[in-house]
Amino acid sequence: MAEKGSPLLVTLLVMANVIIMLAGLALYAESIWVTADPYKVYPIMGVTGKDDVYAGAWISIFTGFSFFCVCIFGIISLVRGNRLMVLLYLVLIIVVYLFECASCITSYTHRDFISSNSKLITKQMLTYYSADTYQGRELTRMWDRFMMEQQCCGTNNPMDWVNNTSVFRSRYPEVVAPWPFYCCKRDPNFIIINEEGCRLGHINYINSKGCFEHIKNAVDSYAWGVSWFGFAILMFTCPVVLVAIYHYTIM
């Protein structure tokens, strides 16, 4: 057991706080990346009202930067050996710790609502694609970009557009457009290779894979990044806080 005022204990706590400080900056940067939505799947989550993965990311922006600031204050407190400052450091880091717990739980629990429910995504697509509303235009842009860039069609496959009633079908008869032409295979310049072959569903001219896996992977990458990296920081911070409490009691 360390003796009162042990330089070794202070050194270990300072080093641990440096690690938490750098991890907090990394969490801050990663959370900004999530809120920027590089995969552009926010409209899907926003329509359902289950966009708490982004809420978790916003909390992590706060907690990541807070870990950085609090750890700097903690290092100064430990080096100076000021008991009141160490107490304030402990209070602040515990508050930040609790907020980060909320962020991890929020991101992880709400990811399953989207990533495990292809029927929900299909229903959204059929309800909003081509609809002349704000949400409809947002979802339409997202699906057009996703189907063209990821070379996929519909949620599960192109037959989603044929076997179900949808806004798209009410606007475009099946003989004219059985599915959006963003489902068609394109050349490197994004020009449709064969529009008629795509309309007829020829395997060489239509993207036969569904987009659900791409959407699921995008949501998972956001949620796992925020929740599991945050969880790793929490697991490292917990023993550091306990040791800091012990250090406070023997000061």
SENU-225027 format. One line per 8 residues: number of its first residue (from 1); for each residue z, x, y of N, C-alpha, C. Coordinates in steps of 0.02 Angstrom, whole numbers, padded with zeros to 5 digits. Example, Ala and Ser with C-alpha at 12.3 -4.5 7.8 and 13.67 -1.06 7.14 Angstrom:
2
1	00390 00660 -00284 00390 00615 -00225 00390 00660 -00165 | 00354 00642 -00112 00357 00684 -00053 00394 00645 00002
This chain:
251
1	00000 00043 -00060 00000 00000 00000 00000 00045 00063 | -00042 00025 00111 -00046 00066 00172 00018 00062 00212 | 00035 00117 00242 00094 00118 00284 00077 00089 00352 | 00130 00073 00389 00121 00044 00456 00082 00092 00500 | 00031 00064 00531 -00010 00104 00576 -00055 00152 00540 | -00071 00138 00477 -00112 00184 00437 -00182 00192 00467 | -00202 00254 00484 -00269 00265 00511 -00324 00247 00461 | -00308 00256 00396 -00357 00241 00344 -00373 00166 00344
9	-00322 00125 00349 -00331 00053 00349 -00372 00031 00410 | -00356 00060 00467 -00393 00044 00529 -00466 00066 00521 | -00477 00125 00493 -00546 00149 00484 -00586 00104 00439 | -00556 00081 00384 -00590 00036 00337 -00607 -00030 00371 | -00560 -00056 00410 -00573 -00119 00445 -00628 -00111 00497 | -00628 -00055 00532 -00681 -00042 00581 -00749 -00039 00547 | -00754 -00003 00492 -00817 00002 00455 -00840 -00066 00429 | -00793 -00105 00403 -00809 -00172 00378 -00835 -00216 00435
17	-00804 -00211 00493 -00826 -00251 00550 -00895 -00230 00575 | -00911 -00167 00569 -00978 -00143 00587 -01030 -00176 00540 | -01014 -00180 00475 -01059 -00211 00427 -01068 -00286 00443 | -01013 -00320 00456 -01017 -00392 00473 -01056 -00401 00538 | -01046 -00356 00585 -01081 -00360 00649 -01156 -00355 00639 | -01179 -00307 00599 -01250 -00299 00585 -01278 -00357 00544 | -01238 -00381 00496 -01259 -00439 00456 -01265 -00501 00500 | -01220 -00507 00548 -01224 -00564 00595 -01288 -00562 00636
25	-01308 -00503 00658 -01371 -00497 00695 -01431 -00516 00650 | -01428 -00494 00587 -01482 -00512 00540 -01485 -00587 00529 | -01426 -00619 00521 -01424 -00692 00514 -01450 -00727 00576 | -01433 -00701 00633 -01458 -00729 00697 -01534 -00727 00700 | -01563 -00669 00681 -01636 -00662 00683 -01670 -00708 00631 | -01641 -00710 00571 -01670 -00751 00519 -01668 -00825 00537 | -01613 -00846 00568 -01606 -00917 00587 -01655 -00936 00642 | -01669 -00890 00687 -01720 -00902 00738 -01788 -00911 00704
33	-01802 -00870 00653 -01864 -00876 00615 -01870 -00946 00583 | -01815 -00971 00556 -01816 -01037 00524 -01829 -01092 00576 | -01795 -01089 00633 -01804 -01141 00683 -01873 -01138 00714 | -01907 -01080 00712 -01976 -01075 00736 -02025 -01110 00690 | -02003 -01125 00628 -02043 -01162 00579 -02112 -01132 00568 | -02116 -01070 00543 -02181 -01038 00533 -02226 -01073 00483 | -02196 -01111 00436 -02237 -01148 00387 -02258 -01217 00412 | -02230 -01237 00470 -02248 -01300 00502 -02237 -01361 00457
41	-02179 -01363 00426 -02162 -01421 00383 -02109 -01466 00415 | -02090 -01451 00477 -02038 -01492 00509 -02056 -01566 00513 | -02120 -01585 00527 -02135 -01656 00531 -02115 -01695 00469 | -02123 -01666 00409 -02104 -01700 00347 -02029 -01714 00346 | -01990 -01665 00366 -01917 -01673 00365 -01894 -01717 00422 | -01928 -01713 00479 -01909 -01753 00536 -01919 -01827 00525 | -01973 -01846 00491 -01988 -01916 00478 -01934 -01948 00434 | -01909 -01910 00385 -01857 -01936 00340 -01789 -01939 00373
49	-01780 -01902 00428 -01715 -01896 00458 -01671 -01847 00422 | -01699 -01810 00374 -01662 -01760 00335 -01683 -01690 00356 | -01674 -01676 00420 -01694 -01610 00446 -01633 -01566 00457 | -01581 -01577 00416 -01519 -01540 00426 -01525 -01467 00405 | -01578 -01449 00370 -01591 -01378 00357 -01598 -01342 00424 | -01631 -01375 00472 -01639 -01345 00538 -01574 -01347 00577 | -01534 -01401 00566 -01468 -01404 00598 -01425 -01346 00575 | -01428 -01331 00509 -01392 -01274 00483 -01415 -01209 00513
57	-01481 -01204 00524 -01508 -01143 00555 -01484 -01135 00627 | -01481 -01190 00664 -01456 -01186 00732 -01383 -01165 00734 | -01343 -01191 00687 -01273 -01169 00683 -01270 -01094 00668 | -01315 -01071 00623 -01315 -01000 00604 -01336 -00955 00662 | -01377 -00980 00706 -01394 -00941 00766 -01330 -00927 00806 | -01290 -00980 00814 -01226 -00973 00849 -01179 -00927 00812 | -01171 -00938 00746 -01122 -00899 00708 -01144 -00826 00699 | -01209 -00816 00691 -01233 -00747 00684 -01218 -00705 00745
65	-01233 -00733 00804 -01218 -00697 00866 -01143 -00692 00878 | -01107 -00745 00857 -01034 -00744 00866 -01002 -00691 00822 | -01026 -00683 00760 -01000 -00629 00717 -01009 -00562 00751 | -01068 -00552 00782 -01082 -00489 00816 -01032 -00478 00872 | -01022 -00528 00914 -00977 -00521 00972 -00904 -00513 00951 | -00883 -00556 00904 -00813 -00554 00882 -00796 -00488 00849 | -00843 -00462 00809 -00830 -00398 00775 -00826 -00340 00824 | -00865 -00343 00877 -00858 -00291 00929 -00788 -00294 00959
73	-00767 -00356 00975 -00699 -00365 01002 -00647 -00342 00951 | -00658 -00357 00887 -00612 -00337 00835 -00606 -00261 00829 | -00662 -00227 00833 -00661 -00154 00829 -00620 -00124 00887 | -00633 -00151 00947 -00595 -00127 01005 -00520 -00140 00995 | -00504 -00200 00969 -00433 -00218 00958 -00400 -00172 00908 | -00435 -00158 00854 -00407 -00116 00801 -00398 -00044 00824 | -00447 -00019 00861 -00442 00050 00885 -00385 00057 00936 | -00378 00008 00979 -00326 00011 01030 -00257 -00004 01000
81	-00255 -00039 00942 -00192 -00055 00911 -00152 -00107 00949 | -00186 -00150 00987 -00153 -00202 01026 -00142 -00263 00981 | -00080 -00280 00969 -00064 -00334 00922 -00090 -00402 00945 | -00085 -00416 01010 -00108 -00480 01036 -00184 -00486 01030 | -00219 -00431 01044 -00292 -00431 01038 -00314 -00441 00965 | -00277 -00409 00919 -00294 -00418 00847 -00283 -00490 00826 | -00230 -00521 00851 -00217 -00592 00836 -00274 -00636 00862 | -00295 -00623 00923 -00351 -00662 00951 -00414 -00651 00910
89	-00426 -00589 00889 -00484 -00574 00847 -00481 -00614 00782 | -00423 -00618 00751 -00416 -00656 00689 -00430 -00730 00699 | -00404 -00758 00753 -00416 -00828 00768 -00491 -00842 00777 | -00523 -00799 00817 -00595 -00809 00831 -00638 -00802 00768 | -00625 -00752 00727 -00668 -00741 00669 -00657 -00796 00617 | -00597 -00824 00613 -00585 -00880 00568 -00623 -00942 00591 | -00625 -00954 00657 -00663 -01010 00684 -00737 -01002 00669 | -00764 -00942 00681 -00834 -00929 00666 -00848 -00937 00592
97	-00801 -00914 00551 -00806 -00919 00478 -00814 -00992 00457 | -00774 -01036 00486 -00777 -01107 00469 -00844 -01138 00490 | -00869 -01118 00548 -00934 -01144 00570 -00989 -01121 00523 | -00985 -01059 00500 -01036 -01033 00454 -01032 -01068 00387 | -00972 -01086 00365 -00965 -01126 00304 -01002 -01192 00312 | -00995 -01224 00370 -01029 -01287 00382 -01105 -01278 00381 | -01129 -01222 00408 -01200 -01208 00409 -01227 -01200 00338 | -01192 -01162 00297 -01215 -01151 00228 -01217 -01215 00188
105	-01164 -01255 00194 -01161 -01319 00157 -01215 -01366 00180 | -01225 -01371 00245 -01276 -01416 00273 -01346 -01398 00249 | -01363 -01334 00253 -01431 -01313 00233 -01442 -01322 00158 | -01393 -01304 00118 -01403 -01306 00046 -01407 -01378 00020 | -01362 -01421 00042 -01359 -01489 00015 -01420 -01531 00035 | -01447 -01520 00095 -01502 -01561 00118 -01570 -01535 00096 | -01572 -01475 00071 -01636 -01449 00045 -01659 -01489 -00015 | -01612 -01511 -00058 -01630 -01547 -00119 -01664 -01614 -00104
113	-01647 -01644 -00048 -01676 -01709 -00032 -01752 -01706 -00026 | -01777 -01649 -00001 -01849 -01640 00007 -01880 -01606 -00054 | -01850 -01550 -00074 -01882 -01507 -00123 -01880 -01534 -00194 | -01841 -01587 -00207 -01837 -01615 -00274 -01866 -01685 -00278 | -01902 -01706 -00226 -01923 -01776 -00223 -01997 -01780 -00202 | -02042 -01771 -00250 -02113 -01774 -00233 -02135 -01845 -00216 | -02101 -01895 -00244 -02118 -01965 -00229 -02106 -01981 -00155 | -02053 -01953 -00128 -02039 -01963 -00057 -02094 -01933 -00014
121	-02116 -01872 -00031 -02169 -01840 00007 -02233 -01880 00002 | -02248 -01905 -00058 -02309 -01946 -00068 -02306 -02009 -00026 | -02249 -02042 -00025 -02241 -02103 00014 -02251 -02089 00088 | -02221 -02035 00112 -02231 -02016 00182 -02305 -02005 00198 | -02338 -01968 00155 -02409 -01951 00166 -02451 -02015 00170 | -02439 -02061 00123 -02479 -02123 00121 -02463 -02168 00180 | -02401 -02165 00204 -02380 -02209 00258 -02402 -02185 00327 | -02402 -02119 00336 -02413 -02091 00403 -02480 -02057 00413
129	-02511 -02033 00360 -02575 -01997 00369 -02627 -02043 00399 | -02657 -02023 00454 -02708 -02061 00491 -02680 -02118 00533 | -02614 -02127 00532 -02584 -02180 00572 -02588 -02162 00646 | -02601 -02212 00688 -02609 -02200 00760 -02542 -02207 00796 | -02495 -02166 00775 -02429 -02163 00806 -02412 -02089 00817 | -02359 -02077 00854 -02340 -02007 00866 -02324 -01972 00800 | -02283 -02005 00759 -02266 -01975 00694 -02327 -01968 00650 | -02371 -02019 00654 -02433 -02015 00614 -02476 -01956 00634
137	-02483 -01945 00699 -02525 -01889 00722 -02493 -01822 00703 | -02426 -01818 00707 -02392 -01756 00687 -02401 -01742 00613 | -02391 -01794 00572 -02399 -01785 00499 -02471 -01770 00481 | -02518 -01802 00515 -02589 -01791 00501 -02608 -01719 00515 | -02587 -01692 00573 -02602 -01622 00589 -02572 -01575 00538 | -02510 -01591 00517 -02477 -01547 00469 -02513 -01548 00402 | -02531 -01608 00378 -02565 -01612 00314 -02635 -01581 00317 | -02671 -01591 00371 -02738 -01561 00377 -02733 -01485 00374
145	-02687 -01457 00411 -02680 -01384 00411 -02658 -01359 00343 | -02610 -01395 00313 -02583 -01374 00249 -02636 -01377 00194 | -02673 -01432 00192 -02724 -01440 00139 -02780 -01389 00146 | -02797 -01372 00208 -02851 -01325 00218 -02828 -01253 00205 | -02770 -01235 00231 -02746 -01166 00224 -02722 -01150 00154 | -02688 -01198 00123 -02660 -01186 00056 -02707 -01207 00000 | -02764 -01235 00019 -02815 -01255 -00030 -02786 -01302 -00082 | -02756 -01356 -00056 -02726 -01407 -00099 -02747 -01476 -00074
153	-02729 -01527 -00110 -02749 -01595 -00090 -02696 -01645 -00112 | -02671 -01684 -00065 -02621 -01733 -00081 -02555 -01701 -00101 | -02508 -01741 -00123 -02444 -01714 -00144 -02448 -01684 -00214 | -02475 -01724 -00261 -02480 -01701 -00331 -02551 -01680 -00349 | -02601 -01718 -00325 -02672 -01703 -00337 -02713 -01751 -00295 | -02779 -01743 -00293 -02821 -01787 -00251 -02816 -01861 -00268 | -02796 -01877 -00330 -02793 -01947 -00350 -02738 -01985 -00314 | -02693 -01950 -00280 -02642 -01984 -00239 -02676 -02029 -00188
161	-02733 -02008 -00163 -02769 -02046 -00112 -02807 -02105 -00141 | -02822 -02102 -00205 -02862 -02154 -00238 -02819 -02207 -00271 | -02764 -02186 -00301 -02724 -02232 -00341 -02671 -02270 -00302 | -02666 -02257 -00238 -02613 -02289 -00198 -02641 -02320 -00134 | -02608 -02370 -00110 -02625 -02400 -00046 -02600 -02355 00010 | -02641 -02345 00061 -02621 -02300 00115 -02655 -02320 00180 | -02629 -02293 00235 -02661 -02303 00300 -02731 -02272 00299 | -02736 -02214 00268 -02801 -02180 00263 -02852 -02224 00228
169	-02832 -02256 00173 -02879 -02298 00135 -02899 -02359 00175 | -02854 -02386 00216 -02870 -02445 00257 -02921 -02427 00311 | -02926 -02364 00329 -02972 -02343 00382 -03037 -02316 00354 | -03035 -02289 00293 -03095 -02259 00264 -03105 -02286 00193 | -03158 -02323 00181 -03172 -02349 00114 -03180 -02292 00064 | -03165 -02305 00002 -03167 -02253 -00049 -03236 -02223 -00058 | -03289 -02264 -00049 -03357 -02238 -00057 -03376 -02190 -00001 | -03343 -02197 00056 -03357 -02152 00113 -03315 -02089 00108
177	-03251 -02097 00096 -03205 -02040 00092 -03149 -02057 00044 | -03156 -02040 -00019 -03102 -02055 -00067 -03038 -02017 -00051 | -03044 -01961 -00015 -02988 -01919 00007 -03009 -01884 00071 | -02962 -01859 00110 -02981 -01823 00171 -03025 -01763 00154 | -03072 -01749 00198 -03118 -01693 00184 -03084 -01625 00193 | -03021 -01625 00215 -02983 -01562 00215 -02965 -01541 00144 | -02977 -01587 00096 -02967 -01571 00025 -03026 -01531 -00002 | -03080 -01529 00034 -03140 -01496 00008 -03133 -01420 00010
185	-03162 -01387 -00039 -03163 -01314 -00039 -03208 -01289 00016 | -03188 -01234 00046 -03223 -01207 00104 -03239 -01133 00094 | -03288 -01110 00133 -03306 -01039 00129 -03259 -01000 00174 | -03265 -00933 00178 -03219 -00893 00220 -03218 -00914 00293 | -03270 -00949 00316 -03271 -00972 00386 -03245 -01043 00393 | -03213 -01069 00339 -03183 -01135 00338 -03235 -01192 00345 | -03296 -01178 00324 -03348 -01229 00322 -03351 -01258 00252 | -03355 -01325 00247 -03357 -01358 00182 -03417 -01333 00142
193	-03404 -01315 00080 -03458 -01287 00038 -03509 -01340 00019 | -03485 -01398 -00004 -03530 -01452 -00024 -03494 -01518 -00014 | -03509 -01553 00041 -03474 -01614 00059 -03486 -01669 00007 | -03547 -01677 -00016 -03562 -01729 -00065 -03527 -01715 -00131 | -03527 -01652 -00152 -03493 -01634 -00214 -03418 -01646 -00208 | -03390 -01634 -00149 -03320 -01647 -00136 -03306 -01722 -00140 | -03350 -01762 -00110 -03341 -01834 -00110 -03342 -01862 -00182 | -03383 -01832 -00224 -03388 -01855 -00293 -03332 -01826 -00337
201	-03292 -01781 -00310 -03236 -01753 -00347 -03255 -01697 -00395 | -03311 -01664 -00382 -03332 -01609 -00427 -03282 -01552 -00422 | -03262 -01527 -00479 -03209 -01477 -00482 -03224 -01414 -00443 | -03288 -01398 -00435 -03308 -01338 -00398 -03305 -01347 -00323 | -03297 -01409 -00300 -03302 -01422 -00228 -03241 -01456 -00199 | -03190 -01469 -00240 -03129 -01501 -00215 -03068 -01462 -00239 | -03018 -01459 -00196 -02955 -01426 -00215 -02916 -01475 -00259 | -02907 -01457 -00321 -02877 -01504 -00369 -02801 -01499 -00372
209	-02772 -01446 -00344 -02699 -01439 -00345 -02667 -01480 -00290 | -02606 -01504 -00304 -02567 -01540 -00253 -02531 -01491 -00207 | -02507 -01516 -00151 -02475 -01474 -00100 -02399 -01472 -00107 | -02371 -01511 -00154 -02298 -01517 -00157 -02264 -01450 -00168 | -02291 -01408 -00212 -02259 -01344 -00226 -02257 -01299 -00164 | -02310 -01302 -00124 -02311 -01262 -00062 -02258 -01288 -00013 | -02252 -01354 -00007 -02203 -01383 00038 -02132 -01367 00013 | -02122 -01374 -00052 -02057 -01359 -00082 -02038 -01287 -00070
217	-02085 -01241 -00080 -02071 -01170 -00070 -02054 -01154 00002 | -02087 -01188 00049 -02073 -01177 00120 -02002 -01200 00137 | -01984 -01260 00115 -01917 -01286 00129 -01864 -01243 00095 | -01877 -01222 00033 -01830 -01180 -00003 -01819 -01113 00032 | -01873 -01084 00057 -01866 -01020 00091 -01823 -01026 00153 | -01828 -01082 00189 -01784 -01093 00246 -01711 -01101 00224 | -01701 -01147 00176 -01633 -01164 00157 -01597 -01106 00122 | -01632 -01072 00076 -01601 -01016 00041 -01586 -00960 00090
225	-01631 -00948 00138 -01619 -00894 00186 -01556 -00906 00226 | -01549 -00968 00251 -01492 -00984 00293 -01428 -00989 00252 | -01431 -01025 00196 -01370 -01039 00158 -01346 -00979 00118 | -01391 -00947 00081 -01368 -00894 00036 -01353 -00828 00073 | -01392 -00813 00124 -01375 -00753 00163 -01310 -00765 00201 | -01303 -00825 00227 -01240 -00842 00261 -01181 -00840 00212 | -01193 -00865 00151 -01140 -00864 00100 -01120 -00793 00082 | -01169 -00748 00079 -01154 -00678 00064 -01110 -00647 00119
233	-01125 -00664 00181 -01084 -00639 00237 -01013 -00666 00231 | -01007 -00730 00213 -00941 -00761 00206 -00900 -00726 00151 | -00933 -00711 00095 -00898 -00679 00039 -00874 -00609 00059 | -00911 -00574 00100 -00889 -00508 00123 -00835 -00514 00176 | -00842 -00565 00219 -00795 -00572 00274 -00726 -00593 00251 | -00723 -00634 00198 -00658 -00661 00175 -00607 -00606 00160 | -00622 -00555 00117 -00572 -00503 00105 -00557 -00461 00167 | -00608 -00453 00211 -00597 -00415 00272 -00545 -00450 00316
241	-00551 -00516 00322 -00503 -00555 00361 -00433 -00550 00331 | -00429 -00554 00264 -00364 -00549 00231 -00331 -00481 00244 | -00371 -00428 00239 -00344 -00361 00253 -00324 -00356 00326 | -00363 -00386 00371 -00346 -00384 00443 -00281 -00422 00456 | -00271 -00477 00419 -00208 -00514 00427 -00149 -00471 00404 | -00160 -00436 00348 -00107 -00391 00323 -00094 -00336 00375 | -00146 -00309 00402 -00138 -00256 00453 -00098 -00283 00513 | -00112 -00345 00532 -00077 -00376 00589 -00003 -00382 00574
249	00014 -00400 00512 00084 -00411 00496 00125 -00347 00495 | 00092 -00289 00484 00129 -00226 00481 00123 -00185 00545 | 00088 -00212 00594 00079 -00174 00657 00147 -00167 00694
